[in-house]
Structures are given as C-alpha cells and as structure tokens.
Amino acid sequence: MFKRKSKRIQHRRLHSNEVVSITLLAVFLSFFTFLQAQTFSHKQTSISEAYHKAETFYLLHQWEKAIPIYQEILLKEDSSQAVHYRLACIYEQLGKIQQGLFHIEKALFSQGSNSGYLYQKIKLLEIDKNYEDAWVIHQNLISIEPRKPTRYIAAIQNCKERIAVPDMLDLTNKWLEQFGPSIYIVNIRFECQKFLGLTIQAEDELSKLVKEYPYMQAYHTMLSSLKPTESNNINEILLQIASSNDPSNQLNEWIMGMSDSLYQAFSDSLSYFHIPQKVQSEIYTFTSESAASKGDLEKARKIAWFAVKIDPSRYESWLFLLLLETHFKNSENLEKIKIQIETLFPFYMDVPKEIEAIINLINDTYNEEFWSNIIESRNLPALYLIEPALSYSKKYNILLKHKDSWSEELQNSPSQYHWIIEQIK
C-alpha cells in the first residue's frame, strides 16, 4: 500500500515538473518572439525615418547631405530600387555620370520595365554622349506604350543629336499612325523628306494637308518654301559621278568635301538614296573609310559590312573590315571574315592564319612566338595586326622597340588609317 502511494506521488511530481517546464518554455518563446518583432519593427522604423530624412534633403537639393543617408540605407537593404534610383538622380545633378549609371543599373536589375528608371538611364546615357544605347531604350519604350506623345518627342531629340534622318522619319510615321498630323511633327517630317531628296512625297503630303486644313498657314508656308537644298540633288550628283570617266576619284573628292553635318546625315541614310549600281560598292567603301578617318569607327564598321555584302570580290574591303573588327575584338565576326577570305581568296593563306592568331589572342590562347616576332620587327606589320600586337606588348610589359618607325610609316598611309597612330603612342 505504501509503495503504491509512493509511486502515485512520484508520478504527480513528474507531471507537475513537466507542466512547469512547458510553461516556462512557452513564456520564453513568446518573449523571444516579442523581442524579434520589436527589433524588426525598430529596424523598419529606422529605415523609414532615414529615408524620409534623405528625401527631405533631396527635395531641398542638398545632395551631399542626402547621399550618406541613402548609402546607409543600402547597407541595410542593398536591393532598395528606390534608393538606387534616387542616387542615380543625385549623381546626374553632380555630373558624376558613371556613378549614376551604376546605381540606375542596380535599380533596373529587378524592375527592368520601370519607365521612370529607364528614362533616368536615357538621361545619363545622353549626357555621356552615348546616344546609340539611349536610342535602343527610346524605341523599346515607344513600342511598349505607343500612345504617349512625350516618348516620341524625346526620341526625336535623340535622332537630332545623332543626325539620324531615317530614324526620325520612321518616328514621324509612327506618330501619324497614332495621333494624326500636327504642326510639330509635319515640320520635322518635311525637313527629313527634303534632306532625303523626297521632294515629290513632301509636296504631295503638304498639298493634302493644305486641302484638309486650309486655315493652317504653317502648311501653306512649308509648301511654298519647298525648293532644292544641299542634299536635295544628291541623287543627281550620284548619276553624274557614275557616268564620268573616273567615278572612283570623283566619289572620293565629293565625299571628303562634304560638310560634317551633311556627311553625317548622308552616311546614316545611304539606303534612302538611289545609288547607281556602277558606283554602289565604291560609295559604301568610301563612306566607311571616311567615317574611320573622322574617328567614327562604329559607323565605319557598320557600313563596311554593307560594302562586302554588295561586292564580296573586293579583297581590300575585307581587309578594311578585318581591321575594324580587330579593333572591336569581336571574335565571332573575325571568324566569319576568316571563313569568307578562305573561301573567296584561297591563295592568300597568311591572312586566315593571322586572323586565327588574333582570335586566339583575344581568347587568351595566344602564340607567344608569333606575337614576339611582330613586336620585334622594324617593318610595319599588316594593319590589322598592329592593335593586337600593341595589346600583347602592354599586357606582358614588353618594350615595343620600333613604334616610332611604325608611326612614321603610318603617317604616309591614307587618312582612314591614321587613327591607328593614336594607338601606338
């Protein structure tokens, strides 16, 4: 009897202890959860207050005071797109464009379709004179929301900066589809058509507008002012050159004698002109070389691809394209050129081997003996080998003994190759 009572008491005590332990554990967990909630709440409040303070400085244009607060927020919440966007705006105001681009890219990382962020990137790119990359974003934004007039106006301004007449004309076409005619857009369209020599089209359009809107004096004025311009007779000039005894020399003189603005627009608009087949290849070749002589290597490369497409039999055109693609270190395009030269010019066996050497150097699987021989040579190597040789010598800190000799020889070369001299210095 005594033993059973003892066991019962022991059982009660054990049960009681279990209840106390569980109760204490529940209290502890509740308290810990409460502390966590309080800490999290405090953290959120702290960030919110910091953001409010930074925004106040931002609105007061006190950039230097706002920056450290925004940066402190990023230490706690690195993925805050709004803060990255604000910093991009501030660095734009301070003229620190690269820092602004860094932050706007961060903002766009998870919100790539945010139009506000995209326009901030456009602003930074255009301040940095990178109108080409900005143009790509302009096109994307218009395709997403074609019913926003301000997007067309901003994109047209970009075209003006690039003197990209065809792009501007395409934008006006899209505008007309969405909104119909307006004085602003008709005037731009009129100037584009005049430049491209589309006089008949311009006259037809204006005549219809004058008839439809007889009270709009601006359309009457534009119609009456329609007369030949510097670019209006380009098609006629091309016909005259094509029928001359020495079309190549005349083409070269004509292109080199163009004003900078006319050349820029002409080279952007080649596909809009009626170029006689007799001089088509030369036009693209000379325009590409002219772009290189003016330092616009990106445009030179773009037109050079058209040149080899129009007339793949011109070996010199392939070599010039090879020179440009070597400059841009584009392995894929270099491989295409190598295959074409092997196919079209099988007797020029050294060139494909040299292209392969350039591709290997770009991919860091270079032939040391090959490049060492070029660097040590007093004679100027093939033009497309100069830049990779210089790159090799700089990377491995090898003295280029004969760079003065190379520069001197290049001084006597045609002007489209003179930009290479800057690489040697």
Secondary structure in CASP SS format (residue, H / E / C, confidence):
PFRMAT SS
TARGET T0000
AUTHOR 0000-0000-0000
METHOD secondary structure of the structure
MODEL  1
M C 1.00
F H 1.00
K H 1.00
R H 1.00
K H 1.00
S H 1.00
K H 1.00
R H 1.00
I H 1.00
Q H 1.00
H H 1.00
R H 1.00
R H 1.00
L H 1.00
H H 1.00
S H 1.00
N H 1.00
E H 1.00
V H 1.00
V H 1.00
S H 1.00
I H 1.00
T H 1.00
L H 1.00
L H 1.00
A H 1.00
V H 1.00
F H 1.00
L H 1.00
S H 1.00
F H 1.00
F H 1.00
T H 1.00
F H 1.00
L H 1.00
Q H 1.00
A H 1.00
Q H 1.00
T H 1.00
F H 1.00
S H 1.00
H H 1.00
K H 1.00
Q H 1.00
T H 1.00
S H 1.00
I H 1.00
S H 1.00
E H 1.00
A H 1.00
Y H 1.00
H H 1.00
K H 1.00
A H 1.00
E H 1.00
T H 1.00
F H 1.00
Y H 1.00
L H 1.00
L C 1.00
H C 1.00
Q C 1.00
W H 1.00
E H 1.00
K H 1.00
A H 1.00
I H 1.00
P H 1.00
I H 1.00
Y H 1.00
Q H 1.00
E H 1.00
I H 1.00
L H 1.00
L H 1.00
K H 1.00
E C 1.00
D C 1.00
S C 1.00
S C 1.00
Q H 1.00
A H 1.00
V H 1.00
H H 1.00
Y H 1.00
R H 1.00
L H 1.00
A H 1.00
C H 1.00
I H 1.00
Y H 1.00
E H 1.00
Q H 1.00
L C 1.00
G C 1.00
K C 1.00
I H 1.00
Q H 1.00
Q H 1.00
G H 1.00
L H 1.00
F H 1.00
H H 1.00
I H 1.00
E H 1.00
K H 1.00
A H 1.00
L H 1.00
F H 1.00
S H 1.00
Q C 1.00
G C 1.00
S C 1.00
N C 1.00
S H 1.00
G H 1.00
Y H 1.00
L H 1.00
Y H 1.00
Q H 1.00
K H 1.00
I H 1.00
K H 1.00
L H 1.00
L H 1.00
E H 1.00
I H 1.00
D C 1.00
K C 1.00
N C 1.00
Y H 1.00
E H 1.00
D H 1.00
A H 1.00
W H 1.00
V H 1.00
I H 1.00
H H 1.00
Q H 1.00
N H 1.00
L H 1.00
I H 1.00
S H 1.00
I H 1.00
E C 1.00
P C 1.00
R C 1.00
K C 1.00
P H 1.00
T H 1.00
R H 1.00
Y H 1.00
I H 1.00
A H 1.00
A H 1.00
I H 1.00
Q H 1.00
N H 1.00
C H 1.00
K H 1.00
E H 1.00
R H 1.00
I C 1.00
A C 1.00
V H 1.00
P H 1.00
D H 1.00
M H 1.00
L H 1.00
D H 1.00
L H 1.00
T H 1.00
N H 1.00
K H 1.00
W H 1.00
L H 1.00
E H 1.00
Q H 1.00
F H 1.00
G C 1.00
P C 1.00
S C 1.00
I H 1.00
Y H 1.00
I H 1.00
V H 1.00
N H 1.00
I H 1.00
R H 1.00
F H 1.00
E H 1.00
C H 1.00
Q H 1.00
K H 1.00
F H 1.00
L C 1.00
G C 1.00
L C 1.00
T H 1.00
I H 1.00
Q H 1.00
A H 1.00
E H 1.00
D H 1.00
E H 1.00
L H 1.00
S H 1.00
K H 1.00
L H 1.00
V H 1.00
K H 1.00
E H 1.00
Y C 1.00
P C 1.00
Y C 1.00
M C 1.00
Q H 1.00
A H 1.00
Y H 1.00
H H 1.00
T H 1.00
M H 1.00
L H 1.00
S H 1.00
S C 1.00
L C 1.00
K C 1.00
P C 1.00
T C 1.00
E C 1.00
S C 1.00
N C 1.00
N C 1.00
I H 1.00
N H 1.00
E H 1.00
I H 1.00
L H 1.00
L H 1.00
Q H 1.00
I H 1.00
A H 1.00
S C 1.00
S C 1.00
N C 1.00
D C 1.00
P H 1.00
S H 1.00
N H 1.00
Q H 1.00
L H 1.00
N H 1.00
E H 1.00
W H 1.00
I H 1.00
M H 1.00
G C 1.00
M C 1.00
S C 1.00
D H 1.00
S H 1.00
L H 1.00
Y H 1.00
Q H 1.00
A H 1.00
F H 1.00
S H 1.00
D H 1.00
S C 1.00
L H 1.00
S H 1.00
Y H 1.00
F C 1.00
H C 1.00
I C 1.00
P C 1.00
Q H 1.00
K H 1.00
V H 1.00
Q H 1.00
S H 1.00
E H 1.00
I H 1.00
Y H 1.00
T H 1.00
F H 1.00
T H 1.00
S H 1.00
E H 1.00
S H 1.00
A H 1.00
A H 1.00
S H 1.00
K C 1.00
G C 1.00
D C 1.00
L H 1.00
E H 1.00
K H 1.00
A H 1.00
R H 1.00
K H 1.00
I H 1.00
A H 1.00
W H 1.00
F H 1.00
A H 1.00
V H 1.00
K H 1.00
I H 1.00
D C 1.00
P C 1.00
S C 1.00
R C 1.00
Y H 1.00
E H 1.00
S H 1.00
W H 1.00
L H 1.00
F H 1.00
L H 1.00
L H 1.00
L H 1.00
L H 1.00
E H 1.00
T H 1.00
H H 1.00
F C 1.00
K C 1.00
N C 1.00
S H 1.00
E H 1.00
N H 1.00
L H 1.00
E H 1.00
K H 1.00
I H 1.00
K H 1.00
I H 1.00
Q H 1.00
I H 1.00
E H 1.00
T H 1.00
L H 1.00
F C 1.00
P C 1.00
F C 1.00
Y C 1.00
M C 1.00
D H 1.00
V H 1.00
P H 1.00
K H 1.00
E H 1.00
I H 1.00
E H 1.00
A H 1.00
I H 1.00
I H 1.00
N H 1.00
L H 1.00
I H 1.00
N C 1.00
D C 1.00
T C 1.00
Y C 1.00
N C 1.00
E H 1.00
E H 1.00
F H 1.00
W H 1.00
S H 1.00
N H 1.00
I H 1.00
I H 1.00
E H 1.00
S C 1.00
R C 1.00
N C 1.00
L C 1.00
P C 1.00
A C 1.00
L H 1.00
Y H 1.00
L H 1.00
I H 1.00
E H 1.00
P H 1.00
A H 1.00
L H 1.00
S H 1.00
Y H 1.00
S H 1.00
K H 1.00
K H 1.00
Y C 1.00
N C 1.00
I C 1.00
L C 1.00
L C 1.00
K C 1.00
H C 1.00
K H 1.00
D H 1.00
S H 1.00
W H 1.00
S H 1.00
E H 1.00
E H 1.00
L H 1.00
Q H 1.00
N C 1.00
S C 1.00
P C 1.00
S H 1.00
Q H 1.00
Y H 1.00
H C 1.00
W H 1.00
I H 1.00
I H 1.00
E H 1.00
Q H 1.00
I H 1.00
K C 1.00
END
